[in-house]
């Protein structure tokens, strides 16, 4: 019989490579469901599975090199690269809005620098690469999701609320004031997800950081400390990224004469 867990960490079994391969049975089940239901997603699912596996293998090898040789500069460089990638991904959600990619990148960078900077400054998070990089990755991910939601909602607000904004402009309001009610709706929409998640954390599911530590053999009471920090830092990153996205885009939406710019129709690929 092929061992599914050939290694252990702190006495906890870790899946072997044959065990990882056997987990593809679940992927085949998902593909069968998609094929049986006629969803037309079987090829997309297969590509996603292969891509995820290859990406994780490459990232794992790169992280090993960073941990062993690159140290803090390499970790910061990798986090910077993640911010740029997140800016591209989130910026696509605001396609049609002016300077959406630049706004998304700036919002992600601000959320990451402020959140991670505070945690490092007060000593809550170590600057060791094996700590800084995973924490930084979680913060980038949270900021990216917040920015994506804010940009998508901003585009809808501009499209659906153009007449209301232009009516306020006609009454003599400045661009920022005319768009203020819509900006508040964008902020609320962006913050709903992390707030709801915090309300039920631990009740519906055990979060990722806490689960990983418990599996690694850490006491649940110690794992909870880390999870509380993770939840609070993600909320901070979400809020900062949403605020910066809304403020920057609010300025980009109006020209020098406080006229609302038209949405740009994306060119079909």
N, C-alpha and C positions, 0 to 999 in steps of 0.2 A: 504493500500500500504506500502511495506517495505521500510524504508528510505535508500537511497543509500549513502547519506552523513549525518551521524548522529552527527558528531562533526565538530568543526571549530577551526582553528588556525589563530589568527589575523584577524578574520572575513572570512577566506577562508575555504570553506567546505572540509572536509577530508573524503575519502571513508569509509563507515562502513564495517563491516565484510560481511553482506549480499551483499553489493556492490562489494566486492572482489570476492565473489562466483559467482555473475552474470557475472563478466568479463571472466569466464571460457567459456562463449558462443563463445568468439573469439578463444579460444583454440580448441573448438569443430569444428569451421569453418576451422581452419588450419589442423586439423586431417582429416576432410572430404576431403579437397583438396589433402592431401597426399594419402589417401586411393583411391579416385577417379582416381588419376593420376598413380596409381600403383607404387609409389615410394619405397614401402617397408620400410617406415620410421615411420609408425603409432605407433608401440610399442616403438621405440626410442624416439619419440616425447612425448608420455605419461610419460615415465620414466623421461625425462628431466623436464617436467612440475611439476611432483610430487617432484622430487629432488629439484628443484628451490624453491618451496614453503616451503618444510621442512627446507632446509638450511637457508632461510631467516628468518623463525620463530625462529630457534635456535640462529642465529646470533643476531636477534633483542633482544632476552632474555639475551644473553651474554653481549651485548652492554649496556643494561639497568643496569645490575649488575656492569659493569665496571664504567659507569658514576656515579652511586650512591655510590659505595663502594671502587673500586680499584684505582681510581684516575690516576695520571700520570704513576706510575709504571705499572699498569695494561694495560694502553693504549700502552706503549712502548712494553710490552710483547706481546700484540695482534698483533702489527705491525711486531714484530720479527717473530711471527708464520706465518703471511701472507707472509713474505719474503721467509721463508723456503718452504711453499707450492708453491709459485710462481717459486722457483728454480726447484722444481720437475716437474712442468708443462712445463716450458720453456726448461728444460734439455732434456725432451723427444723429442723435435723438433730436437735436435742435436744427436739423437741416432745413434751410429756408429762412432761418433767423440770421441777422447780420453777425459776423464774427463768432459764430457758435463754437468753433474749435478752439479759438484763442480764449474765449470766455470759459469754456469747460476746463481747459488746461490750467488756467489761472486759478479757478475755483478749487480744483483738485489739489494743486500745489499749496494754496493757502491753508486748506483744511488739514493737509498732512503736516506741513511745517509747524503750524501752531499746536496741533494736538500732540504730535510726537515730541515736539520741542518742550512742551510743558511736562510731559511724562518723564522725559530724560532729565530735565532741569531739577525736578523735585526728587529724583532718584527712584521713582516708581518702576521705571523700565531701565534695564541695564543697556550699556552700549556694546555689549558683546554681540557679534554678528548673529549667533544662533538665537538670540532673543530679539534684537533690534529688527532684523529682517522680517521674521514672521509677523511681529506686531505691526511693523510698517506696512506690510502687505495687507493686513486686515483693515488698517486705516485707509489705505488707498482704495480698497474695494468699497468700503462704506461711503467715502467721499464720491466715488464714481457713480454709485447707485443714486445718491442724493442729487448729484448734478444732472444725471440722465432724467430723473423724474421732474426736476425743476425745469429743464429745457423743454421737455415734451409738453408740460403744462403751460409754459410760457408761450409756446407756439399756438396752442389751442386758445389761450386767452387773447393773444393778438388777433387771431383769425376771427374768433367769435365776438370779441368785445371791441372791435375797431370802431364801430359807430359810437359807442358810449365814450371811448377815449377821445375821439375827435370832437364829440359834443362838449366835453369838458375843456378841451383845448380852445374851442370857439368861445367859451365863456371867459377866456383869459388865463386859464391855469397853465403852469409850466408843465413840461412833459412828464417829469417825475411825479408831480402831484396828480396829474390826470391818470397816470397808470397805477397809482398807489393801491387802490382797492384790488386790482388784479394781481399785483405783487404779493399782497397779503394772502390771497387765495393760493398762489404758487407756493409760498412758504408753508402754509398749512398742509397742502397736499404732499410736499416733500418730507414733512416731519411725521406724518401719520404712521408710516411703517415702523420706524424705530421706536416710537412711543408705544404703539400697540405691542410690539415685540417685548419691550421691557415689562409691560403689564402682566404678561403670561410666562416670562422666563422661568424655567424650572418646573412649571406646572404642566405644560403641554409636551415639551421636549427638553432634554439637557443640551445646552449650547455646545458648540464645537470645541472651544478652548477647554471648558470644564470636562467634557467627555474625553478629550485627548489626554489630559492630565490624569484622570481617573484610570483610564486604560493603562497608562504608563506606571500605575501603582502609587500615585500620590493620594494622600488622604483627601476625601471629599471636602472636608472643612478648609483645607489649604487650597484645593482647586477652586472653591467658591471665591476666595479672595481675588484670584486672577480673573475669574469670570466677571466679577463686579467691576474691576478696572476696565476690562474689555468692553463691557456694555456701556459704561460711562464715556469711554474714549470714543466709541463709535457714535454715540449720540452727539458728542461734541463735534466730531468730524462731519456728520450729516448736517448739523445746524450751520456750521461755518461755511461748508461748501454750498448749501442752499442759499444762504444770505449773500455770499459773494457772487454766485451765479445770477441771482435776481438783481442785485445792485448794478453789476457790470452790464447785464443785458438791458436793463432799464435805460441806461445811458446810451447803449448802442442802438436802441430802437428809435431814437429821435435824432433828427439832424440839428444843425445850429439854430434853425428857426423854430425849433420845438414842433416839427411836423413828424408824425408817425411814419416811419419808413415802411414801404410795402414788403411783404414776404417775398423771398426769392424762390421761384419754382425750380426744384432740383431738375437738372438735365438727366433724362433717362440714360441708364448705362447701356 
